[in-house]
């Protein structure tokens, strides 16, 4: 029996806690006056250096395969194994030499642990979680793994708004750092009160956001694109939670033409986790469309189920 039911509003989230007793809000770090840390394999002992925020760093760094992760209780990383697999798969899709991703599990564990340690040294007294961005670069048979550490931003507050604009990326299967540069015009044109831009295919199909996966709930079923997307770690957990609780899933891209039929909308990413959307607009369509969703949408129930599973899907990277 499906557990998606109406009548569970935003207030139900106030009591949601992980089993280790920390609220969702407590997992984020205040970003003001924080010093970022970057570690490189080729520096002795993964010696750290300072640098800009992760997006700026990726845009300025050499092109490569990357992944973005989050710590849990500062000692573990959510879906660590999936990040290992993503780097390997992205490097392969980008035609990197096979040796570039050798021994990736240990290399990534060491790099992430060193980056978290460096971030904590740079920011004494910080007890929030850390966002980690790992970048694998190569030139010929020579490769290097770098890792950026910064404060995990707080989850967006409701009402969350998204904008439908832009075309799907050409190689969604690879987490290619070139995408950080390609998406910048869309990010820069996004209104300040809009959290995410959702990419639209020629027929109105909605595949993913600039930095998120996209979901629609309609008639008790969860819809999300099954191809032409990058399968994020929170998306994988969401689908697992649906299987566990008997929630029907269709791996089909929602279509903006069906906006009035939707019961609710969600996006997912490393920093957002699974996040209900309250406002969807597509101003570039002819005619433009816009819809808001009520607080009692059953998407909040699905959000709660996913948040409960975060710790159980995390792996220790340091003692």
C-alpha positions as a Markdown table, in Angstrom:
| # | Residue | x | y | z |
|---|---|---|---|---|
| 1 | Unk | 0.0 | 0.0 | 0.0 |
| 2 | Unk | 1.3 | 3.4 | -0.9 |
| 3 | Unk | 2.1 | 5.7 | 2.0 |
| 4 | Unk | 1.7 | 8.9 | 0.0 |
| 5 | Unk | -1.3 | 10.6 | 1.5 |
| 6 | Unk | -2.8 | 14.1 | 1.6 |
| 7 | Unk | -3.1 | 16.1 | 4.8 |
| 8 | Unk | 0.5 | 16.2 | 5.8 |
| 9 | Unk | 1.6 | 19.8 | 5.7 |
| 10 | Unk | 4.9 | 21.6 | 6.1 |
| 11 | Unk | 4.5 | 21.6 | 9.9 |
| 12 | Unk | 5.1 | 17.9 | 10.0 |
| 13 | Unk | 8.8 | 18.5 | 9.1 |
| 14 | Unk | 9.4 | 20.5 | 12.3 |
| 15 | Unk | 9.7 | 17.2 | 14.2 |
| 16 | Unk | 11.7 | 15.3 | 11.7 |
| 17 | Unk | 15.1 | 14.2 | 13.1 |
| 18 | Unk | 17.7 | 11.8 | 12.1 |
| 19 | Unk | 18.2 | 8.9 | 14.6 |
| 20 | Unk | 21.4 | 10.6 | 15.7 |
| 21 | Unk | 19.2 | 13.4 | 17.1 |
| 22 | Unk | 20.2 | 16.3 | 14.9 |
| 23 | Unk | 17.6 | 18.4 | 13.1 |
| 24 | Unk | 17.9 | 18.9 | 9.3 |
| 25 | Unk | 18.6 | 22.6 | 9.9 |
| 26 | Unk | 21.5 | 21.8 | 12.2 |
| 27 | Unk | 23.3 | 19.9 | 9.5 |
| 28 | Unk | 24.0 | 23.0 | 7.5 |
| 29 | Unk | 26.8 | 25.5 | 8.2 |
| 30 | Unk | 26.4 | 29.3 | 8.2 |
| 31 | Unk | 28.4 | 30.3 | 5.1 |
| 32 | Unk | 29.5 | 33.8 | 6.3 |
| 33 | Unk | 33.2 | 34.3 | 6.9 |
| 34 | Unk | 34.1 | 30.6 | 6.2 |
| 35 | Unk | 37.5 | 29.7 | 4.7 |
| 36 | Unk | 37.3 | 27.0 | 2.0 |
| 37 | Unk | 39.9 | 24.3 | 1.8 |
| 38 | Unk | 41.3 | 22.5 | -1.3 |
| 39 | Unk | 43.5 | 19.4 | -1.3 |
| 40 | Unk | 45.5 | 17.9 | -4.2 |
| 41 | Unk | 46.9 | 14.4 | -4.5 |
| 42 | Unk | 50.2 | 15.7 | -5.8 |
| 43 | Unk | 50.9 | 17.9 | -2.8 |
| 44 | Unk | 52.8 | 16.2 | -0.1 |
| 45 | Unk | 50.5 | 14.7 | 2.5 |
| 46 | Unk | 47.5 | 16.2 | 0.7 |
| 47 | Unk | 48.6 | 19.6 | 2.0 |
| 48 | Unk | 45.7 | 22.1 | 1.8 |
| 49 | Unk | 45.4 | 25.4 | 0.0 |
| 50 | Unk | 42.8 | 28.1 | 0.2 |
| 51 | Unk | 40.5 | 29.1 | -2.7 |
| 52 | Unk | 37.1 | 30.4 | -3.8 |
| 53 | Unk | 33.7 | 28.8 | -3.4 |
| 54 | Unk | 33.2 | 25.4 | -5.2 |
| 55 | Unk | 31.4 | 26.8 | -8.3 |
| 56 | Unk | 34.0 | 29.4 | -9.0 |
| 57 | Unk | 36.8 | 26.8 | -8.3 |
| 58 | Unk | 35.3 | 24.3 | -10.7 |
| 59 | Unk | 34.8 | 26.9 | -13.4 |
| 60 | Unk | 38.4 | 28.0 | -13.1 |
| 61 | Unk | 39.9 | 24.5 | -12.8 |
| 62 | Unk | 41.0 | 22.2 | -15.6 |
| 63 | Unk | 38.1 | 20.2 | -17.2 |
| 64 | Unk | 37.4 | 16.9 | -15.6 |
| 65 | Unk | 34.9 | 14.5 | -14.0 |
| 66 | Unk | 33.5 | 15.7 | -10.7 |
| 67 | Unk | 31.0 | 14.8 | -8.0 |
| 68 | Unk | 29.5 | 16.8 | -5.1 |
| 69 | Unk | 28.9 | 15.1 | -1.7 |
| 70 | Unk | 27.9 | 16.0 | 1.8 |
| 71 | Unk | 29.1 | 14.9 | 5.2 |
| 72 | Unk | 26.9 | 13.4 | 7.8 |
| 73 | Unk | 27.9 | 14.1 | 11.4 |
| 74 | Unk | 31.2 | 15.4 | 9.9 |
| 75 | Unk | 32.6 | 11.8 | 9.9 |
| 76 | Unk | 30.7 | 10.1 | 7.2 |
| 77 | Unk | 29.7 | 10.9 | 3.6 |
| 78 | Unk | 26.2 | 10.3 | 2.2 |
| 79 | Unk | 26.2 | 7.6 | -0.5 |
| 80 | Unk | 30.1 | 7.5 | -0.6 |
| 81 | Unk | 30.2 | 4.4 | -2.8 |
| 82 | Unk | 27.9 | 6.1 | -5.4 |
| 83 | Unk | 30.3 | 9.0 | -5.6 |
| 84 | Unk | 33.2 | 6.6 | -6.3 |
| 85 | Unk | 31.1 | 5.0 | -9.1 |
| 86 | Unk | 30.1 | 8.4 | -10.5 |
| 87 | Unk | 33.7 | 9.5 | -10.9 |
| 88 | Unk | 34.7 | 6.3 | -12.6 |
| 89 | Unk | 31.7 | 6.3 | -14.9 |
| 90 | Unk | 32.0 | 10.0 | -15.7 |
| 91 | Unk | 35.7 | 9.6 | -16.5 |
| 92 | Unk | 34.9 | 6.7 | -18.8 |
| 93 | Unk | 32.1 | 8.6 | -20.6 |
| 94 | Unk | 34.6 | 11.5 | -21.1 |
| 95 | Unk | 37.1 | 9.0 | -22.6 |
| 96 | Unk | 39.7 | 9.4 | -19.9 |
| 97 | Unk | 42.5 | 6.7 | -19.9 |
| 98 | Unk | 41.5 | 3.7 | -17.8 |
| 99 | Unk | 44.3 | 4.3 | -15.3 |
| 100 | Unk | 43.0 | 7.7 | -14.4 |
| 101 | Unk | 40.3 | 6.2 | -12.2 |
| 102 | Unk | 42.4 | 3.4 | -10.7 |
| 103 | Unk | 42.1 | 2.8 | -6.9 |
| 104 | Unk | 39.4 | 5.4 | -6.8 |
| 105 | Unk | 37.7 | 4.3 | -3.6 |
| 106 | Unk | 40.8 | 4.8 | -1.5 |
| 107 | Unk | 41.9 | 7.9 | -3.3 |
| 108 | Unk | 38.5 | 9.5 | -2.8 |
| 109 | Unk | 38.2 | 8.5 | 0.8 |
| 110 | Unk | 41.7 | 10.0 | 1.5 |
| 111 | Unk | 41.0 | 13.2 | -0.4 |
| 112 | Unk | 37.6 | 13.8 | 1.3 |
| 113 | Unk | 39.0 | 13.1 | 4.8 |
| 114 | Unk | 41.9 | 15.4 | 4.2 |
| 115 | Unk | 39.6 | 18.1 | 2.9 |
| 116 | Unk | 37.3 | 17.9 | 5.9 |
| 117 | Unk | 40.3 | 18.0 | 8.3 |
| 118 | Unk | 41.7 | 21.0 | 6.5 |
| 119 | Unk | 38.3 | 22.8 | 6.5 |
| 120 | Unk | 37.9 | 22.2 | 10.2 |
| 121 | Unk | 41.4 | 23.6 | 10.9 |
| 122 | Unk | 40.6 | 26.7 | 8.8 |
| 123 | Unk | 37.3 | 27.2 | 10.7 |
| 124 | Unk | 37.7 | 26.2 | 14.4 |
| 125 | Unk | 34.5 | 26.0 | 16.3 |
| 126 | Unk | 32.4 | 25.2 | 13.2 |
| 127 | Unk | 30.1 | 22.3 | 14.0 |
| 128 | Unk | 28.1 | 22.3 | 10.8 |
| 129 | Unk | 28.3 | 19.8 | 7.9 |
| 130 | Unk | 30.7 | 20.1 | 5.0 |
| 131 | Unk | 30.0 | 20.1 | 1.2 |
| 132 | Unk | 32.7 | 18.2 | -0.7 |
| 133 | Unk | 33.5 | 18.6 | -4.4 |
| 134 | Unk | 35.9 | 16.1 | -5.9 |
| 135 | Unk | 37.4 | 16.7 | -9.3 |
| 136 | Unk | 39.4 | 14.1 | -11.3 |
| 137 | Unk | 41.5 | 15.6 | -14.0 |
| 138 | Unk | 43.9 | 14.0 | -16.5 |
| 139 | Unk | 46.4 | 14.7 | -19.3 |
| 140 | Unk | 47.5 | 11.7 | -21.2 |
| 141 | Unk | 48.2 | 9.0 | -18.7 |
| 142 | Unk | 48.8 | 11.4 | -15.8 |
| 143 | Unk | 45.8 | 12.1 | -13.5 |
| 144 | Unk | 45.1 | 13.9 | -10.3 |
| 145 | Unk | 42.2 | 14.0 | -7.8 |
| 146 | Unk | 41.4 | 17.3 | -6.1 |
| 147 | Unk | 38.8 | 17.9 | -3.4 |
| 148 | Unk | 37.2 | 21.2 | -2.3 |
| 149 | Unk | 35.6 | 21.6 | 1.1 |
| 150 | Unk | 33.2 | 24.3 | 2.1 |
| 151 | Unk | 30.2 | 24.8 | 4.4 |
| 152 | Unk | 27.1 | 22.9 | 3.5 |
| 153 | Unk | 24.5 | 25.7 | 2.8 |
| 154 | Unk | 21.1 | 25.5 | 4.7 |
| 155 | Unk | 18.2 | 23.9 | 2.9 |
| 156 | Unk | 16.0 | 26.4 | 1.1 |
| 157 | Unk | 13.0 | 27.7 | 3.0 |
| 158 | Unk | 9.5 | 27.4 | 1.7 |
| 159 | Unk | 8.0 | 28.5 | -0.6 |
| 160 | Unk | 10.5 | 27.0 | -3.1 |
| 161 | Unk | 10.2 | 28.3 | -6.6 |
| 162 | Unk | 11.5 | 26.8 | -9.9 |
| 163 | Unk | 11.6 | 28.2 | -13.4 |
| 164 | Unk | 11.3 | 26.1 | -16.6 |
| 165 | Unk | 13.9 | 27.4 | -19.1 |
| 166 | Unk | 16.8 | 26.1 | -21.2 |
| 167 | Unk | 17.6 | 22.9 | -23.0 |
| 168 | Unk | 18.9 | 19.5 | -21.6 |
| 169 | Unk | 22.7 | 19.1 | -21.5 |
| 170 | Unk | 24.3 | 17.1 | -24.3 |
| 171 | Unk | 26.0 | 14.4 | -22.2 |
| 172 | Unk | 23.9 | 14.1 | -19.0 |
| 173 | Unk | 25.5 | 10.7 | -18.1 |
| 174 | Unk | 28.9 | 12.4 | -17.4 |
| 175 | Unk | 29.4 | 14.7 | -14.5 |
| 176 | Unk | 31.6 | 17.0 | -16.6 |
| 177 | Unk | 33.0 | 20.1 | -15.0 |
| 178 | Unk | 32.4 | 21.9 | -18.3 |
| 179 | Unk | 28.7 | 21.9 | -17.4 |
| 180 | Unk | 29.5 | 24.3 | -14.6 |
| 181 | Unk | 30.6 | 26.8 | -17.2 |
| 182 | Unk | 27.9 | 26.0 | -19.7 |
| 183 | Unk | 25.1 | 26.6 | -17.2 |
| 184 | Unk | 26.3 | 29.9 | -15.8 |
| 185 | Unk | 24.2 | 32.1 | -18.2 |
| 186 | Unk | 21.1 | 30.3 | -17.0 |
| 187 | Unk | 22.1 | 30.7 | -13.4 |
| 188 | Unk | 23.0 | 34.4 | -13.8 |
| 189 | Unk | 19.6 | 35.1 | -15.5 |
| 190 | Unk | 17.6 | 33.3 | -12.7 |
| 191 | Unk | 15.5 | 35.7 | -10.5 |
| 192 | Unk | 16.7 | 35.9 | -6.9 |
| 193 | Unk | 13.6 | 34.3 | -5.5 |
| 194 | Unk | 13.9 | 31.3 | -7.8 |
| 195 | Unk | 15.8 | 28.3 | -6.4 |
| 196 | Unk | 16.3 | 26.2 | -9.5 |
| 197 | Unk | 16.0 | 26.2 | -13.3 |
| 198 | Unk | 14.4 | 23.1 | -14.8 |
| 199 | Unk | 15.6 | 22.1 | -18.3 |
| 200 | Unk | 13.0 | 21.4 | -21.0 |
| 201 | Unk | 13.1 | 19.2 | -24.1 |
| 202 | Unk | 11.6 | 20.2 | -27.4 |
| 203 | Unk | 8.3 | 18.4 | -26.7 |
| 204 | Unk | 7.9 | 20.0 | -23.2 |
| 205 | Unk | 9.5 | 17.1 | -21.3 |
| 206 | Unk | 11.2 | 18.2 | -18.1 |
| 207 | Unk | 14.4 | 16.2 | -17.4 |
| 208 | Unk | 16.4 | 17.7 | -14.6 |
| 209 | Unk | 17.5 | 21.0 | -13.1 |
| 210 | Unk | 20.8 | 22.8 | -13.4 |
| 211 | Unk | 22.0 | 21.1 | -10.3 |
| 212 | Unk | 19.1 | 18.8 | -9.3 |
| 213 | Unk | 16.8 | 16.0 | -10.3 |
| 214 | Unk | 13.2 | 16.7 | -10.9 |
| 215 | Unk | 10.1 | 14.8 | -9.8 |
| 216 | Unk | 6.3 | 15.1 | -10.1 |
| 217 | Unk | 3.6 | 13.4 | -8.1 |
| 218 | Unk | 0.4 | 12.7 | -10.0 |
| 219 | Unk | -2.5 | 10.4 | -8.9 |
| 220 | Unk | -0.3 | 8.8 | -6.2 |
| 221 | Unk | 2.6 | 8.0 | -8.6 |
| 222 | Unk | 6.0 | 9.5 | -8.7 |
| 223 | Unk | 7.2 | 10.5 | -12.1 |
| 224 | Unk | 10.9 | 11.3 | -12.9 |
| 225 | Unk | 13.0 | 11.0 | -16.1 |
| 226 | Unk | 14.7 | 7.7 | -16.6 |
| 227 | Unk | 17.1 | 8.7 | -19.3 |
| 228 | Unk | 19.0 | 11.8 | -20.5 |
| 229 | Unk | 19.7 | 12.8 | -16.9 |
| 230 | Unk | 22.5 | 12.5 | -14.3 |
| 231 | Unk | 21.2 | 10.2 | -11.6 |
| 232 | Unk | 21.9 | 12.0 | -8.4 |
| 233 | Unk | 22.5 | 10.2 | -5.1 |
| 234 | Unk | 19.4 | 11.7 | -3.5 |
| 235 | Unk | 17.4 | 10.6 | -6.5 |
| 236 | Unk | 18.7 | 7.0 | -6.1 |
| 237 | Unk | 17.7 | 7.1 | -2.4 |
| 238 | Unk | 14.2 | 8.5 | -3.3 |
| 239 | Unk | 13.6 | 5.6 | -5.7 |
| 240 | Unk | 14.7 | 3.1 | -3.1 |
| 241 | Unk | 12.4 | 4.7 | -0.5 |
| 242 | Unk | 9.5 | 4.4 | -3.0 |
| 243 | Unk | 10.2 | 0.7 | -3.5 |
| 244 | Unk | 10.4 | 0.2 | 0.3 |
| 245 | Unk | 7.1 | 1.9 | 1.0 |
| 246 | Unk | 5.1 | 0.7 | -2.1 |
| 247 | Unk | 5.0 | 4.0 | -3.8 |
| 248 | Unk | 4.4 | 3.6 | -7.6 |
| 249 | Unk | 7.2 | 5.1 | -9.8 |
| 250 | Unk | 7.2 | 5.8 | -13.5 |
| 251 | Unk | 10.6 | 6.5 | -15.1 |
| 252 | Unk | 9.1 | 9.0 | -17.5 |
| 253 | Unk | 9.9 | 12.6 | -17.9 |
| 254 | Unk | 7.0 | 14.8 | -16.7 |
| 255 | Unk | 5.7 | 17.2 | -19.3 |
| 256 | Unk | 5.0 | 20.9 | -18.7 |
| 257 | Unk | 1.8 | 20.5 | -20.7 |
| 258 | Unk | 0.4 | 18.4 | -17.8 |
| 259 | Unk | 1.1 | 21.0 | -15.2 |
| 260 | Unk | -2.6 | 21.3 | -14.1 |
| 261 | Unk | -2.8 | 17.6 | -13.5 |
| 262 | Unk | 0.1 | 17.5 | -11.1 |
| 263 | Unk | -0.5 | 17.0 | -7.3 |
| 264 | Unk | 3.0 | 18.1 | -6.3 |
| 265 | Unk | 6.6 | 18.7 | -7.4 |
| 266 | Unk | 10.0 | 18.0 | -5.9 |
| 267 | Unk | 13.7 | 18.5 | -6.7 |
| 268 | Unk | 16.7 | 16.7 | -5.2 |
| 269 | Unk | 20.4 | 17.4 | -4.8 |
| 270 | Unk | 23.3 | 17.1 | -2.3 |
| 271 | Unk | 22.4 | 20.3 | -0.4 |
| 272 | Unk | 18.7 | 20.3 | -0.9 |
| 273 | Unk | 18.1 | 16.6 | -0.2 |
| 274 | Unk | 14.5 | 15.9 | -1.4 |
| 275 | Unk | 12.8 | 19.3 | -1.4 |
| 276 | Unk | 9.1 | 20.1 | -2.2 |
| 277 | Unk | 8.4 | 22.8 | -4.7 |
| 278 | Unk | 5.6 | 25.2 | -4.2 |
| 279 | Unk | 5.7 | 27.3 | -7.3 |
| 280 | Unk | 6.4 | 26.4 | -11.0 |
| 281 | Unk | 6.5 | 28.9 | -13.8 |
| 282 | Unk | 7.4 | 28.7 | -17.5 |
| 283 | Unk | 7.4 | 32.3 | -18.7 |
| 284 | Unk | 9.0 | 31.5 | -22.1 |
| 285 | Unk | 6.2 | 29.3 | -23.2 |
| 286 | Unk | 3.4 | 30.6 | -25.5 |
| 287 | Unk | 1.3 | 31.2 | -23.6 |
| 288 | Unk | 3.3 | 31.4 | -20.3 |
| 289 | Unk | 2.1 | 29.0 | -17.6 |
| 290 | Unk | 2.4 | 29.3 | -13.8 |
| 291 | Unk | 1.0 | 27.2 | -10.9 |
| 292 | Unk | 1.4 | 27.2 | -7.1 |
| 293 | Unk | 0.9 | 24.1 | -4.9 |
| 294 | Unk | -0.7 | 23.9 | -1.5 |
| 295 | Unk | 1.2 | 23.1 | 1.8 |
| 296 | Unk | -0.8 | 19.9 | 2.3 |
| 297 | Unk | 0.6 | 18.3 | -0.8 |
| 298 | Unk | 1.6 | 14.7 | -0.3 |
| 299 | Unk | 5.2 | 15.5 | -1.4 |
| 300 | Unk | 6.0 | 16.5 | 2.2 |
| 301 | Unk | 5.3 | 12.9 | 3.3 |
| 302 | Unk | 7.8 | 11.6 | 0.7 |
| 303 | Unk | 10.3 | 14.3 | 1.8 |
| 304 | Unk | 10.0 | 13.0 | 5.4 |
| 305 | Unk | 10.6 | 9.4 | 4.4 |
| 306 | Unk | 13.8 | 10.2 | 2.5 |
| 307 | Unk | 15.2 | 12.4 | 5.3 |
| 308 | Unk | 14.9 | 9.5 | 7.7 |
| 309 | Unk | 17.2 | 7.4 | 5.6 |
| 310 | Unk | 20.2 | 9.7 | 5.3 |
| 311 | Unk | 22.4 | 8.4 | 8.0 |
| 312 | Unk | 21.7 | 4.7 | 7.1 |
| 313 | Unk | 23.1 | 5.5 | 3.6 |
| 314 | Unk | 26.3 | 7.1 | 4.7 |
| 315 | Unk | 29.8 | 5.7 | 5.0 |
| 316 | Unk | 32.6 | 6.6 | 7.5 |
| 317 | Unk | 35.5 | 8.4 | 5.9 |
| 318 | Unk | 37.4 | 9.3 | 9.0 |
| 319 | Unk | 37.5 | 8.2 | 12.7 |
